[in-house]
């Protein structure tokens, strides 16, 4: 054994000790050293695969499980080899959403498993297969496999049984028995909170619980389980679980109207999910688009949604609503119609395909778009289906959405009295749920009905309530009464070691920092884009700093060799799945696999140019981008502590990235002086 320290302690022993403390980066380095020294047998490889995942190295984890599968299969240890294959499938399922490779690895496992036996590998096979079928839209097969996962897991592996139980609960809900399904979800959650499951399984069950409740629009329960997941994640989360937890928190914050905080959480989630296969970034990017649309930033929403689509995620109904917000009703109608007729074959843990829950948000958007385009027949058809979904799944939020949609159509058809009753009821339900954006939207429709009916005072009340809520959600600043008033204009000027900041008549003094320098440059040039290298140079006393940064070594290839190898292996597995689907005349499976193939081909094309040469990322710009973003966020945080209103304003108007800018809403100008 390699002596790692000179005191007789091997790298492997050190790694195991670090893993026991939860020091995953240290443990990963130790196992990697031991692997290079040839010290890892099958048992140690399994340990290394788990540690690699915990440390954020999904590619290494999958690669190690693949190697273990090959070694055990070569030794004739079929059950162990099958178990390793199932682990590959599980990680690909939960961390890449690439269904074709999942099916390929499950087929390998199935060929090795003894159908007469009952082992943990059998239980995990059934659990992963149940989710593969669920996310592919085959609910009948998913139901059978979930039952097997629970039955086998209860005798062999409680974690597999817990995941199977969540799948069972979801399938019961899709059958329309919502009350029983929610009870089963509670049972699964209680088992998770007992602490008997390993960290990965615990995180998966928590995440699936919240996904199930979000998909059902049971927001109060989703919030409760998100809070439970967050408490657990603070000390126990591994791998991608931290990032997933943040996306769930962002969803809740968006619902509650705290969109600035939601955007902050989802951007952090993007950073934390970046080490995983890039397609998984589509989830937080799609959520970012929804958040920005609510904040009155359709351009930012479109950028996020298009980025999600490039990563193989479904951007609807967000992208159609962005087009509606831009006034292009025809394009919005065409894209939402296409999304309903030919939905993208993208697996969604929150809204699995072939379910009414998947169609509900699309239908609600189609009503809004069709009414804007005076296409009342299309709107009526969408309302009828939306009402059927709401009746089937007994969700207050879905019922409110259906009532709002029906009221909107009645108003457009000239029945203001009927619309008023339905819209007032929808306002009440949205308010009880605690969804201020939906409440405000519905209030505007109700105000329109009051105008037609001649109820002037009622119209004014509804419009004013909606305006206040929209401005709060968007981050439009209100006066901070906790600080002394002044008649000075908005000011951002340095005085020694402090900056004197005046905003909306309130004065504060903030300690100097790099972030304050960057903010000063942006605030005094609204609308102008600054490259991060220019911001760094402006804050440096060395006039050659930009030249040195621009000529610094690059950051290397966009995808390293391991990532490219992993993508190419997945492509081979996808091609095999396409051939099988063709042979079985399974058109849906073939379409899903071809969609996944196109995504991976695009990723490799992005990273590898003509002649097979790597495309490279500029290290100077990337380092500057990270440093400037961090410095600006810290400065905004300090300003928020002094003035929450200013913090909200900057959250909404400061854009960071390779190019940074201050983009105030032209309707609410906030000129600054130095």
Order of alpha helices (4+ residues) and beta strands (2+ residues): alpha-alpha-alpha-alpha-alpha-alpha-alpha-alpha-alpha-alpha-alpha-alpha-alpha-alpha-alpha-alpha-alpha-alpha-alpha-alpha-alpha-alpha-alpha-alpha-beta-beta-beta-alpha-beta-alpha-alpha-alpha-alpha-alpha-alpha-beta-beta
